[in-house]
Structure formats: structure tokens, C-alpha cells
Amino acid sequence: MPFSQKMRSLLVIAFFACIAITVATEKESVCCKEVSSKKITVPITGFKIQPSRPPCVKAVIFYTAEGAVCSHWREDWVKNKVTQLRRLQAKEKSLTMSTSTFTPRTAGSTLNN
């Protein structure tokens, strides 16, 4: 196969790979075009603040075992839940940092003070 045909084949493969990656990424990302004021009753596993970028509207995206839920950012229960989740994240982060700096001593080791 001449060089130009090989190059053309590689470009076609790269093109389709880019399309496949783009489609896969779009399926994973959520774009809230509408929001709900209804309180979520299932466990929330995470959240994301979505800024207003048409066609997406400003929203809080809560992730649950049942999927993503687009909630209105001005609702009091949404604000309270975001505050609660942020505190939980900060607490987990501080626990992780404090345990990661702990260095256990082995038998026979001494500290030079």
C-alpha cells in the first residue's frame, strides 16, 4: 500500500475514534435544560453545580443511585443539601490528610528528640 493510502487510512481511523470518544463523553455529561423543585428522597451520592450555558440552565445536579437529578439552585432544601455535602467532603478531606501524614513506627525504631 502506498504511503498516501496508509496515511489516508490512519486519518479515517483517527476521525472515527474522535467521534466515538465525543459521543461517549456526551453520554456521561449531564446538561440540565429543566430543573425540578421536588425534594429528592433517595440517597444522594454526589453533586455538581452547573452554570448557565445555553442550552443548559443554572442548576444543581445531584447524583443518586437512580441517576442524575436536575434541581433548582434557589430552593432552600437544595442549598441546605449542598452545604451539608460540602461539609462532609471537607471532613473526609481533613481525615484523609491527617491519616496520610501519620507515619507508624516499626519495632525497634527510636525518635531522636
Protein Blocks (a to p, Z undefined) as FASTA:
>chain_A
ZZklmmmmmmmmmmmmmmmmmmmmmmmpccdfbdcfbdcfbdcfbdcddddddfbdcddd
dddfkbccdddfkbmklmmmmmmmmmmmmmmmmmmmmmmmpccddehiacdZZ
